[in-house]
Amino acid sequence: MRGIRVGIDIGTTTITTAVLRREKDGKVRVLGVGTSASSGLRRGVVVNPEETAQSLRRSLQAASRSSGIAVKSAVVGIGGSHLGSFTARGVVAISRADGEIMEDDVRRVIQAAEGLVPKNPNREVIHLIPREFKVDSQGGISDPVGMIGMKLEAEALAIDGAKSALSNLIKTCELAGIEIEDWAVSVLAASELLLTQEQKELGVMLLDLGAGTSDFAVFEEGHVLDVGSFPIGGSHITRDLAIGFRTPVAVAEEVKVRYAQAMTDRSGFKREHIMLSEFISGNKDVFAARDLVDIVAARLSDIFELTTKALKKIGRAGLLPGGVVLAGGVADIPGIQDVARRELKLPVEVAKAISAENLSEVLPSRLAIPIGLALWPGVQGSLAFGGGGRAWQRVLEALKRMLRAFVP
């Protein structure tokens, strides 16, 4: 149907489908959202396509009921601990005799960078995002079209993933009866709605704290510097509580949702003690609220330690004026900002809502990924994907066609 866009966020514990429509005035309206519990995933990666497909069908059915639209195709998010990134560079001679740089020169230099990416039979490039162009060694150029020179260079961020993980994602969608129009790294799609252009210019990290993984994207001078994932998330906090409170995982999850907090100030405690009789009839075990705080804070410290290491790797530890923006379910834990500021030594804020100019309403941040995917390649065009017909888009299409060959 004309003007209809669909985004699907396949997470470790939840699958969310968002159906959008672009109105005549340019505004985008959310027609419906479908959510279902997910299964068949581990750390954000599909390990059982049949199980995940069943969960996906439930999400699609819920989205269809709420929107009145039969969902047949969508932009699908990619996340998980298999993601990696590295720098790719290319160089070409300007084709025109007068030295004016044309769109075709930009396409060729991106293709040159893609051609120099090391070949790994187990991994595939998902995105190739230009970070900087140089014309006759003059750097710092974001769009060289129209400039004059003899030589054009490009530096791009290549984001890749495990071929097996991508193949299982494709198989899942095919089993669920959904066509993949396109796909994108989920944290990049969310960044288009949760980060401002000013933050991206200054230098900022979006840290999406999910159930199975914590995914991040770092921006500076409006460009993506790095993208990655840590294999730790909210489910690890739940397991820690299950061990510490000697209780089933399902009960530990309820305790986490109701009482988890990371603050060490006793005045902020919701209560002094946690009584398991609230969750398990007849259970007389009582734990100090301080124990809950210690368990939660310890796991969050692990996540933020990995975050600091990731920033050190690109030379940005403690050096992002825009700070860190926290998103995802774990970001709702009271006191998490205090722990993050202490561990990261950076300004920290928690994303609460989506409020993009072309959305017809303010929406909760938990919908940033599926809505960002539905609007891909970018709400504000801050990523270099918005030029329709660019070489890296064709690379992505070729990748999808090739990967389908691996699906039985």
C-alpha atoms as a printed R data frame, in Angstrom:
    type eleno elety resid chain resno      x       y       z
1   ATOM     1    CA   MET     A     1  0.000   0.000   0.000
2   ATOM     2    CA   ARG     A     2  1.332   3.416  -0.965
3   ATOM     3    CA   GLY     A     3  3.029   5.365   1.823
4   ATOM     4    CA   ILE     A     4  3.059   2.395   4.212
5   ATOM     5    CA   ARG     A     5  6.362   1.470   5.868
6   ATOM     6    CA   VAL     A     6  7.017  -1.329   8.343
7   ATOM     7    CA   GLY     A     7  9.930  -1.875  10.719
8   ATOM     8    CA   ILE     A     8 10.626  -5.064  12.698
9   ATOM     9    CA   ASP     A     9 12.854  -5.219  15.764
10  ATOM    10    CA   ILE     A    10 13.702  -8.858  16.528
11  ATOM    11    CA   GLY     A    11 15.083  -8.756  20.066
12  ATOM    12    CA   THR     A    12 16.218 -11.458  22.456
13  ATOM    13    CA   THR     A    13 13.038 -11.314  24.551
14  ATOM    14    CA   THR     A    14 10.618  -9.236  22.458
15  ATOM    15    CA   ILE     A    15  9.731  -8.778  18.793
16  ATOM    16    CA   THR     A    16  8.139  -5.452  17.927
17  ATOM    17    CA   THR     A    17  6.568  -4.535  14.584
18  ATOM    18    CA   ALA     A    18  5.667  -0.918  13.784
19  ATOM    19    CA   VAL     A    19  3.412   0.082  10.868
20  ATOM    20    CA   LEU     A    20  3.722   3.702   9.666
21  ATOM    21    CA   ARG     A    21  2.145   5.822   6.975
22  ATOM    22    CA   ARG     A    22  3.519   8.988   5.430
23  ATOM    23    CA   GLU     A    23  0.756  11.558   5.063
24  ATOM    24    CA   LYS     A    24  0.374  14.085   2.243
25  ATOM    25    CA   ASP     A    25  1.743  16.857   4.460
26  ATOM    26    CA   GLY     A    26  4.960  14.875   4.961
27  ATOM    27    CA   LYS     A    27  4.162  13.867   8.531
28  ATOM    28    CA   VAL     A    28  4.534  10.242   9.548
29  ATOM    29    CA   ARG     A    29  1.796   8.597  11.604
30  ATOM    30    CA   VAL     A    30  2.092   5.332  13.488
31  ATOM    31    CA   LEU     A    31 -0.879   3.200  12.459
32  ATOM    32    CA   GLY     A    32 -0.190   0.268  14.739
33  ATOM    33    CA   VAL     A    33  2.351  -1.626  16.805
34  ATOM    34    CA   GLY     A    34  2.495  -5.364  17.435
35  ATOM    35    CA   THR     A    35  4.579  -6.909  20.213
36  ATOM    36    CA   SER     A    36  5.174 -10.524  21.140
37  ATOM    37    CA   ALA     A    37  7.527 -12.445  23.387
38  ATOM    38    CA   SER     A    38 10.370 -13.848  21.331
39  ATOM    39    CA   SER     A    39 12.022 -17.227  21.475
40  ATOM    40    CA   GLY     A    40 14.728 -18.981  19.553
41  ATOM    41    CA   LEU     A    41 17.320 -16.212  20.061
42  ATOM    42    CA   ARG     A    42 20.481 -16.020  22.107
43  ATOM    43    CA   ARG     A    43 22.317 -12.753  22.666
44  ATOM    44    CA   GLY     A    44 20.343 -11.083  19.904
45  ATOM    45    CA   VAL     A    45 21.105 -13.812  17.342
46  ATOM    46    CA   VAL     A    46 18.600 -16.289  15.878
47  ATOM    47    CA   VAL     A    47 19.575 -19.823  16.864
48  ATOM    48    CA   ASN     A    48 16.251 -21.508  16.078
49  ATOM    49    CA   PRO     A    49 14.592 -19.986  12.979
50  ATOM    50    CA   GLU     A    50 11.409 -22.039  13.360
51  ATOM    51    CA   GLU     A    51 10.779 -20.878  16.934
52  ATOM    52    CA   THR     A    52 11.646 -17.271  16.122
53  ATOM    53    CA   ALA     A    53  9.386 -17.355  13.054
54  ATOM    54    CA   GLN     A    54  6.435 -18.356  15.260
55  ATOM    55    CA   SER     A    55  7.129 -15.402  17.549
56  ATOM    56    CA   LEU     A    56  7.510 -13.101  14.564
57  ATOM    57    CA   ARG     A    57  4.165 -14.207  13.145
58  ATOM    58    CA   ARG     A    58  2.471 -13.288  16.428
59  ATOM    59    CA   SER     A    59  4.019  -9.826  16.323
60  ATOM    60    CA   LEU     A    60  2.990  -9.375  12.678
61  ATOM    61    CA   GLN     A    61 -0.583 -10.477  13.432
62  ATOM    62    CA   ALA     A    62 -0.825  -8.039  16.350
63  ATOM    63    CA   ALA     A    63  0.521  -5.209  14.167
64  ATOM    64    CA   SER     A    64 -1.942  -6.060  11.399
65  ATOM    65    CA   ARG     A    65 -4.874  -6.065  13.828
66  ATOM    66    CA   SER     A    66 -3.951  -2.711  15.363
67  ATOM    67    CA   SER     A    67 -3.170  -1.006  12.049
68  ATOM    68    CA   GLY     A    68 -5.681  -2.645   9.718
69  ATOM    69    CA   ILE     A    69 -2.805  -3.322   7.309
70  ATOM    70    CA   ALA     A    70 -1.737  -6.777   6.141
71  ATOM    71    CA   VAL     A    71  2.038  -6.781   6.658
72  ATOM    72    CA   LYS     A    72  3.866  -8.507   3.816
73  ATOM    73    CA   SER     A    73  7.279  -6.814   3.789
74  ATOM    74    CA   ALA     A    74  9.429  -4.769   6.154
75  ATOM    75    CA   VAL     A    75 12.803  -3.307   7.013
76  ATOM    76    CA   VAL     A    76 14.351  -5.685   9.551
77  ATOM    77    CA   GLY     A    77 16.828  -4.786  12.277
78  ATOM    78    CA   ILE     A    78 20.152  -6.525  12.849
79  ATOM    79    CA   GLY     A    79 21.747  -6.669  16.276
80  ATOM    80    CA   GLY     A    80 23.647  -9.036  18.482
81  ATOM    81    CA   SER     A    81 27.130  -9.910  19.588
82  ATOM    82    CA   HIS     A    82 28.218 -11.042  16.109
83  ATOM    83    CA   LEU     A    83 28.455  -7.463  14.810
84  ATOM    84    CA   GLY     A    84 31.863  -5.952  14.109
85  ATOM    85    CA   SER     A    85 33.312  -2.876  12.445
86  ATOM    86    CA   PHE     A    86 36.508  -1.702  10.784
87  ATOM    87    CA   THR     A    87 37.781   1.087   8.544
88  ATOM    88    CA   ALA     A    88 37.833   0.719   4.743
89  ATOM    89    CA   ARG     A    89 39.557   3.127   2.335
90  ATOM    90    CA   GLY     A    90 39.375   3.641  -1.418
91  ATOM    91    CA   VAL     A    91 40.905   5.977  -3.986
92  ATOM    92    CA   VAL     A    92 40.042   6.762  -7.642
93  ATOM    93    CA   ALA     A    93 41.039   9.263 -10.315
94  ATOM    94    CA   ILE     A    94 38.447  11.892 -11.233
95  ATOM    95    CA   SER     A    95 36.798  10.843 -14.492
96  ATOM    96    CA   ARG     A    96 35.977  14.228 -16.073
97  ATOM    97    CA   ALA     A    97 38.636  16.084 -18.020
98  ATOM    98    CA   ASP     A    98 37.824  19.337 -16.196
99  ATOM    99    CA   GLY     A    99 38.255  17.619 -12.808
100 ATOM   100    CA   GLU     A   100 34.714  18.214 -11.557
101 ATOM   101    CA   ILE     A   101 33.619  15.473  -9.163
102 ATOM   102    CA   MET     A   102 30.345  13.813 -10.099
103 ATOM   103    CA   GLU     A   103 28.027  11.354  -8.337
104 ATOM   104    CA   ASP     A   104 29.572   8.556 -10.374
105 ATOM   105    CA   ASP     A   105 33.014   9.356  -8.941
106 ATOM   106    CA   VAL     A   106 31.590   9.051  -5.435
107 ATOM   107    CA   ARG     A   107 30.032   5.699  -6.316
108 ATOM   108    CA   ARG     A   108 33.320   4.466  -7.766
109 ATOM   109    CA   VAL     A   109 35.380   5.440  -4.723
110 ATOM   110    CA   ILE     A   110 32.916   3.702  -2.399
111 ATOM   111    CA   GLN     A   111 33.099   0.630  -4.617
112 ATOM   112    CA   ALA     A   112 36.893   0.862  -4.445
113 ATOM   113    CA   ALA     A   113 36.752   0.937  -0.645
114 ATOM   114    CA   GLU     A   114 34.358  -2.016  -0.632
115 ATOM   115    CA   GLY     A   115 36.655  -3.899  -2.992
116 ATOM   116    CA   LEU     A   116 39.549  -3.559  -0.550
117 ATOM   117    CA   VAL     A   117 37.622  -5.021   2.377
118 ATOM   118    CA   PRO     A   118 39.399  -8.229   3.464
119 ATOM   119    CA   LYS     A   119 37.436 -11.274   2.343
120 ATOM   120    CA   ASN     A   120 36.260 -13.539   5.146
121 ATOM   121    CA   PRO     A   121 34.170 -16.565   4.165
122 ATOM   122    CA   ASN     A   122 32.334 -16.460   7.498
123 ATOM   123    CA   ARG     A   123 31.390 -12.769   7.537
124 ATOM   124    CA   GLU     A   124 29.558 -10.317   5.324
125 ATOM   125    CA   VAL     A   125 29.535  -6.519   5.159
126 ATOM   126    CA   ILE     A   126 26.146  -5.097   6.207
127 ATOM   127    CA   HIS     A   127 26.830  -1.366   5.832
128 ATOM   128    CA   LEU     A   128 29.620   0.687   4.308
129 ATOM   129    CA   ILE     A   129 29.204   4.204   5.684
130 ATOM   130    CA   PRO     A   130 31.389   7.031   4.314
131 ATOM   131    CA   ARG     A   131 33.018   9.020   7.127
132 ATOM   132    CA   GLU     A   132 35.257  11.369   5.167
133 ATOM   133    CA   PHE     A   133 36.274  12.212   1.614
134 ATOM   134    CA   LYS     A   134 39.552  13.726   0.466
135 ATOM   135    CA   VAL     A   135 40.109  15.650  -2.754
136 ATOM   136    CA   ASP     A   136 43.787  15.800  -3.728
137 ATOM   137    CA   SER     A   137 44.651  14.939  -0.096
138 ATOM   138    CA   GLN     A   138 42.468  17.743   1.315
139 ATOM   139    CA   GLY     A   139 40.409  16.042   4.005
140 ATOM   140    CA   GLY     A   140 37.389  16.808   6.149
141 ATOM   141    CA   ILE     A   141 34.966  16.750   3.208
142 ATOM   142    CA   SER     A   142 31.496  15.244   3.716
143 ATOM   143    CA   ASP     A   143 30.160  15.734   0.161
144 ATOM   144    CA   PRO     A   144 32.747  16.177  -2.619
145 ATOM   145    CA   VAL     A   145 30.262  16.426  -5.521
146 ATOM   146    CA   GLY     A   146 30.900  19.609  -7.504
147 ATOM   147    CA   MET     A   147 34.454  20.101  -6.223
148 ATOM   148    CA   ILE     A   148 37.457  20.172  -8.569
149 ATOM   149    CA   GLY     A   149 40.410  17.822  -8.300
150 ATOM   150    CA   MET     A   150 42.373  14.958  -9.765
151 ATOM   151    CA   LYS     A   151 42.123  12.320  -7.055
152 ATOM   152    CA   LEU     A   152 39.218  11.340  -4.778
153 ATOM   153    CA   GLU     A   153 39.704   9.302  -1.613
154 ATOM   154    CA   ALA     A   154 37.104   7.901   0.787
155 ATOM   155    CA   GLU     A   155 37.313   6.577   4.313
156 ATOM   156    CA   ALA     A   156 34.323   4.486   5.352
157 ATOM   157    CA   LEU     A   157 33.162   2.502   8.342
158 ATOM   158    CA   ALA     A   158 32.426  -1.081   7.359
159 ATOM   159    CA   ILE     A   159 29.981  -2.901   9.632
160 ATOM   160    CA   ASP     A   160 29.906  -6.649   9.194
161 ATOM   161    CA   GLY     A   161 28.198  -9.633  10.740
162 ATOM   162    CA   ALA     A   162 28.437 -13.407  10.881
163 ATOM   163    CA   LYS     A   163 27.141 -14.982   7.686
164 ATOM   164    CA   SER     A   164 25.382 -17.717   9.655
165 ATOM   165    CA   ALA     A   165 23.531 -15.144  11.800
166 ATOM   166    CA   LEU     A   166 22.376 -13.216   8.736
167 ATOM   167    CA   SER     A   167 21.302 -16.396   6.968
168 ATOM   168    CA   ASN     A   168 19.232 -17.502   9.960
169 ATOM   169    CA   LEU     A   169 17.586 -14.079  10.104
170 ATOM   170    CA   ILE     A   170 16.616 -14.373   6.434
171 ATOM   171    CA   LYS     A   171 15.291 -17.894   6.997
172 ATOM   172    CA   THR     A   172 13.239 -16.698   9.973
173 ATOM   173    CA   CYS     A   173 11.567 -13.988   7.910
174 ATOM   174    CA   GLU     A   174 10.869 -16.357   5.033
175 ATOM   175    CA   LEU     A   175  9.288 -18.901   7.392
176 ATOM   176    CA   ALA     A   176  7.127 -16.125   8.851
177 ATOM   177    CA   GLY     A   177  6.010 -15.084   5.363
178 ATOM   178    CA   ILE     A   178  7.649 -11.662   5.444
179 ATOM   179    CA   GLU     A   179  9.775 -10.194   2.658
180 ATOM   180    CA   ILE     A   180 12.886  -8.265   3.703
181 ATOM   181    CA   GLU     A   181 12.760  -4.932   1.856
182 ATOM   182    CA   ASP     A   182 16.005  -3.856   3.458
183 ATOM   183    CA   TRP     A   183 17.845  -4.289   6.711
184 ATOM   184    CA   ALA     A   184 19.859  -2.086   9.010
185 ATOM   185    CA   VAL     A   185 21.843  -2.319  12.209
186 ATOM   186    CA   SER     A   186 19.229  -1.644  14.877
187 ATOM   187    CA   VAL     A   187 21.246   0.791  16.986
188 ATOM   188    CA   LEU     A   188 21.861   2.979  13.919
189 ATOM   189    CA   ALA     A   189 18.149   3.075  13.151
190 ATOM   190    CA   ALA     A   190 17.432   4.061  16.763
191 ATOM   191    CA   SER     A   191 20.121   6.762  16.684
192 ATOM   192    CA   GLU     A   192 18.172   8.646  14.030
193 ATOM   193    CA   LEU     A   193 15.356   9.175  16.522
194 ATOM   194    CA   LEU     A   194 17.139   9.335  19.869
195 ATOM   195    CA   LEU     A   195 20.135  11.543  19.034
196 ATOM   196    CA   THR     A   196 20.123  15.125  17.802
197 ATOM   197    CA   GLN     A   197 22.342  16.350  15.006
198 ATOM   198    CA   GLU     A   198 24.036  18.658  17.522
199 ATOM   199    CA   GLN     A   199 24.954  15.687  19.700
200 ATOM   200    CA   LYS     A   200 26.347  13.849  16.689
201 ATOM   201    CA   GLU     A   201 28.468  16.849  15.753
202 ATOM   202    CA   LEU     A   202 29.857  17.246  19.285
203 ATOM   203    CA   GLY     A   203 30.538  13.562  19.828
204 ATOM   204    CA   VAL     A   204 28.085  11.149  21.462
205 ATOM   205    CA   MET     A   205 27.451   7.469  22.130
206 ATOM   206    CA   LEU     A   206 24.069   5.776  22.009
207 ATOM   207    CA   LEU     A   207 24.132   2.721  24.282
208 ATOM   208    CA   ASP     A   208 21.094   0.473  23.819
209 ATOM   209    CA   LEU     A   209 20.835  -1.788  26.862
210 ATOM   210    CA   GLY     A   210 18.779  -4.749  25.698
211 ATOM   211    CA   ALA     A   211 17.973  -8.094  27.256
212 ATOM   212    CA   GLY     A   212 20.665 -10.232  25.640
213 ATOM   213    CA   THR     A   213 23.175  -7.626  24.460
214 ATOM   214    CA   SER     A   214 24.153  -3.992  24.818
215 ATOM   215    CA   ASP     A   215 24.609  -2.384  21.392
216 ATOM   216    CA   PHE     A   216 26.304   0.947  20.784
217 ATOM   217    CA   ALA     A   217 26.998   3.548  18.114
218 ATOM   218    CA   VAL     A   218 29.490   6.404  18.463
219 ATOM   219    CA   PHE     A   219 29.233   9.626  16.447
220 ATOM   220    CA   GLU     A   220 31.514  12.624  15.999
221 ATOM   221    CA   GLU     A   221 31.404  15.557  13.572
222 ATOM   222    CA   GLY     A   222 28.144  14.119  12.273
223 ATOM   223    CA   HIS     A   223 29.738  10.815  11.228
224 ATOM   224    CA   VAL     A   224 29.547   7.292  12.630
225 ATOM   225    CA   LEU     A   225 32.862   6.478  14.299
226 ATOM   226    CA   ASP     A   226 32.123   3.004  15.559
227 ATOM   227    CA   VAL     A   227 29.372   0.437  16.062
228 ATOM   228    CA   GLY     A   228 29.476  -2.678  18.192
229 ATOM   229    CA   SER     A   229 27.859  -4.915  20.784
230 ATOM   230    CA   PHE     A   230 28.606  -6.435  24.189
231 ATOM   231    CA   PRO     A   231 27.212  -9.881  25.097
232 ATOM   232    CA   ILE     A   232 25.721  -8.594  28.363
233 ATOM   233    CA   GLY     A   233 22.215  -7.251  28.960
234 ATOM   234    CA   GLY     A   234 19.195  -7.247  31.220
235 ATOM   235    CA   SER     A   235 18.810 -11.028  31.208
236 ATOM   236    CA   HIS     A   236 22.214 -11.294  32.897
237 ATOM   237    CA   ILE     A   237 20.968  -9.097  35.734
238 ATOM   238    CA   THR     A   238 17.963 -11.419  36.053
239 ATOM   239    CA   ARG     A   239 20.210 -14.496  36.247
240 ATOM   240    CA   ASP     A   240 22.422 -12.807  38.842
241 ATOM   241    CA   LEU     A   241 19.342 -12.103  40.966
242 ATOM   242    CA   ALA     A   242 18.149 -15.686  40.554
243 ATOM   243    CA   ILE     A   243 21.453 -16.916  41.936
244 ATOM   244    CA   GLY     A   244 21.709 -14.308  44.668
245 ATOM   245    CA   PHE     A   245 18.119 -14.731  45.876
246 ATOM   246    CA   ARG     A   246 18.068 -18.509  45.265
247 ATOM   247    CA   THR     A   247 14.874 -18.239  43.278
248 ATOM   248    CA   PRO     A   248 13.601 -19.260  39.803
249 ATOM   249    CA   VAL     A   249 14.517 -17.007  36.887
250 ATOM   250    CA   ALA     A   250 10.874 -16.037  36.311
251 ATOM   251    CA   VAL     A   251 10.600 -14.810  39.898
252 ATOM   252    CA   ALA     A   252 13.946 -13.002  39.642
253 ATOM   253    CA   GLU     A   253 12.601 -11.170  36.591
254 ATOM   254    CA   GLU     A   254  9.561 -10.031  38.563
255 ATOM   255    CA   VAL     A   255 11.787  -8.843  41.409
256 ATOM   256    CA   LYS     A   256 13.940  -6.928  38.911
257 ATOM   257    CA   VAL     A   257 10.988  -5.265  37.206
258 ATOM   258    CA   ARG     A   258  9.351  -4.258  40.472
259 ATOM   259    CA   TYR     A   259 12.282  -3.309  42.690
260 ATOM   260    CA   ALA     A   260 15.572  -3.146  40.759
261 ATOM   261    CA   GLN     A   261 17.602  -0.001  41.220
262 ATOM   262    CA   ALA     A   262 21.256   0.961  40.950
263 ATOM   263    CA   MET     A   263 21.491   3.854  43.388
264 ATOM   264    CA   THR     A   264 23.525   3.495  46.552
265 ATOM   265    CA   ASP     A   265 21.775   6.290  48.455
266 ATOM   266    CA   ARG     A   266 19.578   4.504  51.011
267 ATOM   267    CA   SER     A   267 17.029   7.295  50.905
268 ATOM   268    CA   GLY     A   268 16.218   6.227  47.372
269 ATOM   269    CA   PHE     A   269 15.281   2.658  48.296
270 ATOM   270    CA   LYS     A   270 11.694   1.699  47.574
271 ATOM   271    CA   ARG     A   271 11.830  -0.492  50.669
272 ATOM   272    CA   GLU     A   272 14.342  -1.861  53.170
273 ATOM   273    CA   HIS     A   273 13.668  -5.534  52.522
274 ATOM   274    CA   ILE     A   274 12.561  -7.773  49.654
275 ATOM   275    CA   MET     A   275 10.179 -10.526  50.778
276 ATOM   276    CA   LEU     A   276  9.888 -13.411  48.352
277 ATOM   277    CA   SER     A   277  6.461 -14.211  49.749
278 ATOM   278    CA   GLU     A   278  5.221 -11.427  47.442
279 ATOM   279    CA   PHE     A   279  6.196 -13.609  44.504
280 ATOM   280    CA   ILE     A   280  6.123 -17.197  45.820
281 ATOM   281    CA   SER     A   281  3.366 -18.219  48.180
282 ATOM   282    CA   GLY     A   282  4.742 -19.632  51.422
283 ATOM   283    CA   ASN     A   283  8.346 -18.557  50.768
284 ATOM   284    CA   LYS     A   284  9.632 -16.895  53.930
285 ATOM   285    CA   ASP     A   285 13.018 -15.732  52.589
286 ATOM   286    CA   VAL     A   286 13.756 -12.059  53.170
287 ATOM   287    CA   PHE     A   287 16.643 -10.141  51.599
288 ATOM   288    CA   ALA     A   288 18.007  -6.700  52.312
289 ATOM   289    CA   ALA     A   289 17.238  -4.203  49.555
290 ATOM   290    CA   ARG     A   290 20.925  -3.364  49.665
291 ATOM   291    CA   ASP     A   291 21.669  -6.854  48.302
292 ATOM   292    CA   LEU     A   292 19.474  -6.148  45.286
293 ATOM   293    CA   VAL     A   293 21.222  -2.842  44.641
294 ATOM   294    CA   ASP     A   294 24.667  -4.433  44.925
295 ATOM   295    CA   ILE     A   295 23.803  -7.173  42.425
296 ATOM   296    CA   VAL     A   296 22.312  -4.755  39.888
297 ATOM   297    CA   ALA     A   297 25.101  -2.185  40.249
298 ATOM   298    CA   ALA     A   298 27.800  -4.860  39.861
299 ATOM   299    CA   ARG     A   299 26.403  -6.059  36.540
300 ATOM   300    CA   LEU     A   300 25.913  -2.508  35.279
301 ATOM   301    CA   SER     A   301 29.529  -1.778  36.180
302 ATOM   302    CA   ASP     A   302 30.556  -4.707  33.966
303 ATOM   303    CA   ILE     A   303 28.619  -3.199  31.054
304 ATOM   304    CA   PHE     A   304 30.104   0.253  31.575
305 ATOM   305    CA   GLU     A   305 33.608  -1.199  31.897
306 ATOM   306    CA   LEU     A   306 33.190  -2.760  28.450
307 ATOM   307    CA   THR     A   307 31.812   0.570  27.216
308 ATOM   308    CA   THR     A   308 34.931   2.373  28.415
309 ATOM   309    CA   LYS     A   309 37.144  -0.205  26.695
310 ATOM   310    CA   ALA     A   310 35.237   0.318  23.433
311 ATOM   311    CA   LEU     A   311 35.726   4.089  23.700
312 ATOM   312    CA   LYS     A   312 39.430   3.664  24.509
313 ATOM   313    CA   LYS     A   313 39.801   1.560  21.376
314 ATOM   314    CA   ILE     A   314 38.809   4.557  19.237
315 ATOM   315    CA   GLY     A   315 40.482   7.135  21.476
316 ATOM   316    CA   ARG     A   316 37.272   8.676  22.834
317 ATOM   317    CA   ALA     A   317 37.180   7.520  26.474
318 ATOM   318    CA   GLY     A   318 36.104  10.550  28.516
319 ATOM   319    CA   LEU     A   319 36.210  12.677  25.361
320 ATOM   320    CA   LEU     A   320 32.622  12.866  24.099
321 ATOM   321    CA   PRO     A   321 31.155  16.323  24.837
322 ATOM   322    CA   GLY     A   322 27.688  15.021  23.912
323 ATOM   323    CA   GLY     A   323 28.104  12.263  26.469
324 ATOM   324    CA   VAL     A   324 26.275   8.943  26.481
325 ATOM   325    CA   VAL     A   325 22.568   8.439  25.811
326 ATOM   326    CA   LEU     A   326 21.141   5.290  27.393
327 ATOM   327    CA   ALA     A   327 18.223   3.444  25.799
328 ATOM   328    CA   GLY     A   328 16.558   0.046  26.085
329 ATOM   329    CA   GLY     A   329 14.722  -1.630  28.935
330 ATOM   330    CA   VAL     A   330 17.691  -1.672  31.320
331 ATOM   331    CA   ALA     A   331 17.985   2.118  31.012
332 ATOM   332    CA   ASP     A   332 14.768   2.415  33.051
333 ATOM   333    CA   ILE     A   333 16.462   1.113  36.219
334 ATOM   334    CA   PRO     A   334 16.438   3.943  38.783
335 ATOM   335    CA   GLY     A   335 19.892   5.262  39.560
336 ATOM   336    CA   ILE     A   336 21.513   3.990  36.374
337 ATOM   337    CA   GLN     A   337 22.591   7.511  35.407
338 ATOM   338    CA   ASP     A   338 24.579   7.849  38.616
339 ATOM   339    CA   VAL     A   339 26.400   4.567  38.023
340 ATOM   340    CA   ALA     A   340 27.040   5.420  34.368
341 ATOM   341    CA   ARG     A   341 28.428   8.893  35.159
342 ATOM   342    CA   ARG     A   342 30.742   7.459  37.782
343 ATOM   343    CA   GLU     A   343 32.005   4.627  35.577
344 ATOM   344    CA   LEU     A   344 32.206   6.430  32.225
345 ATOM   345    CA   LYS     A   345 33.253   9.885  33.472
346 ATOM   346    CA   LEU     A   346 30.973  11.455  30.872
347 ATOM   347    CA   PRO     A   347 27.632  13.269  30.815
348 ATOM   348    CA   VAL     A   348 24.838  10.686  30.769
349 ATOM   349    CA   GLU     A   349 21.153  10.967  29.954
350 ATOM   350    CA   VAL     A   350 18.373   8.437  29.539
351 ATOM   351    CA   ALA     A   351 16.293   8.547  26.345
352 ATOM   352    CA   LYS     A   352 12.660   8.909  27.340
353 ATOM   353    CA   ALA     A   353 10.764   9.743  24.168
354 ATOM   354    CA   ILE     A   354 10.981  10.076  20.388
355 ATOM   355    CA   SER     A   355 10.121  13.522  19.127
356 ATOM   356    CA   ALA     A   356 11.267  13.825  15.517
357 ATOM   357    CA   GLU     A   357 10.034  16.721  13.393
358 ATOM   358    CA   ASN     A   358  8.224  14.580  10.852
359 ATOM   359    CA   LEU     A   359  6.439  12.321  13.374
360 ATOM   360    CA   SER     A   360  2.864  13.323  14.108
361 ATOM   361    CA   GLU     A   361  3.171  12.497  17.821
362 ATOM   362    CA   VAL     A   362  5.654  12.044  20.649
363 ATOM   363    CA   LEU     A   363  6.333   8.345  21.166
364 ATOM   364    CA   PRO     A   364  8.116   6.297  23.864
365 ATOM   365    CA   SER     A   365 11.801   5.555  23.302
366 ATOM   366    CA   ARG     A   366 11.145   1.797  23.412
367 ATOM   367    CA   LEU     A   367  9.734   2.135  19.870
368 ATOM   368    CA   ALA     A   368 12.837   3.867  18.503
369 ATOM   369    CA   ILE     A   369 14.224   0.771  16.790
370 ATOM   370    CA   PRO     A   370 11.122  -0.449  14.895
371 ATOM   371    CA   ILE     A   371 10.107   3.108  13.946
372 ATOM   372    CA   GLY     A   372 13.664   4.006  12.976
373 ATOM   373    CA   LEU     A   373 13.769   0.885  10.804
374 ATOM   374    CA   ALA     A   374 10.448   1.744   9.161
375 ATOM   375    CA   LEU     A   375 11.837   5.184   8.316
376 ATOM   376    CA   TRP     A   376 15.235   3.890   7.192
377 ATOM   377    CA   PRO     A   377 17.490   5.237   5.628
378 ATOM   378    CA   GLY     A   378 17.136   7.922   8.235
379 ATOM   379    CA   VAL     A   379 14.612  10.336   9.608
380 ATOM   380    CA   GLN     A   380 16.865  13.359   9.371
381 ATOM   381    CA   GLY     A   381 19.239  12.045   6.731
382 ATOM   382    CA   SER     A   382 22.212  12.346   9.080
383 ATOM   383    CA   LEU     A   383 23.605   9.037   7.923
384 ATOM   384    CA   ALA     A   384 25.038   8.864   4.455
385 ATOM   385    CA   PHE     A   385 22.424   6.359   3.303
386 ATOM   386    CA   GLY     A   386 19.864   8.814   2.078
387 ATOM   387    CA   GLY     A   387 21.163   9.312  -1.434
388 ATOM   388    CA   GLY     A   388 19.059   6.563  -3.028
389 ATOM   389    CA   GLY     A   389 20.905   4.481  -5.607
390 ATOM   390    CA   ARG     A   390 24.273   4.839  -3.920
391 ATOM   391    CA   ALA     A   391 26.734   2.004  -4.347
392 ATOM   392    CA   TRP     A   392 26.530   0.701  -0.815
393 ATOM   393    CA   GLN     A   393 22.764   0.261  -1.157
394 ATOM   394    CA   ARG     A   394 23.350  -1.943  -4.186
395 ATOM   395    CA   VAL     A   395 25.995  -3.866  -2.246
396 ATOM   396    CA   LEU     A   396 23.396  -4.492   0.451
397 ATOM   397    CA   GLU     A   397 20.872  -5.792  -2.079
398 ATOM   398    CA   ALA     A   398 23.493  -8.058  -3.649
399 ATOM   399    CA   LEU     A   399 24.377  -9.350  -0.192
400 ATOM   400    CA   LYS     A   400 20.779 -10.299   0.540
401 ATOM   401    CA   ARG     A   401 20.441 -12.117  -2.776
402 ATOM   402    CA   MET     A   402 23.655 -14.002  -2.139
403 ATOM   403    CA   LEU     A   403 22.725 -14.984   1.404
404 ATOM   404    CA   ARG     A   404 19.419 -16.459   0.247
405 ATOM   405    CA   ALA     A   405 21.462 -19.096  -1.516
406 ATOM   406    CA   PHE     A   406 22.549 -20.380   1.888
407 ATOM   407    CA   VAL     A   407 18.977 -20.833   3.092
408 ATOM   408    CA   PRO     A   408 17.756 -24.412   2.470
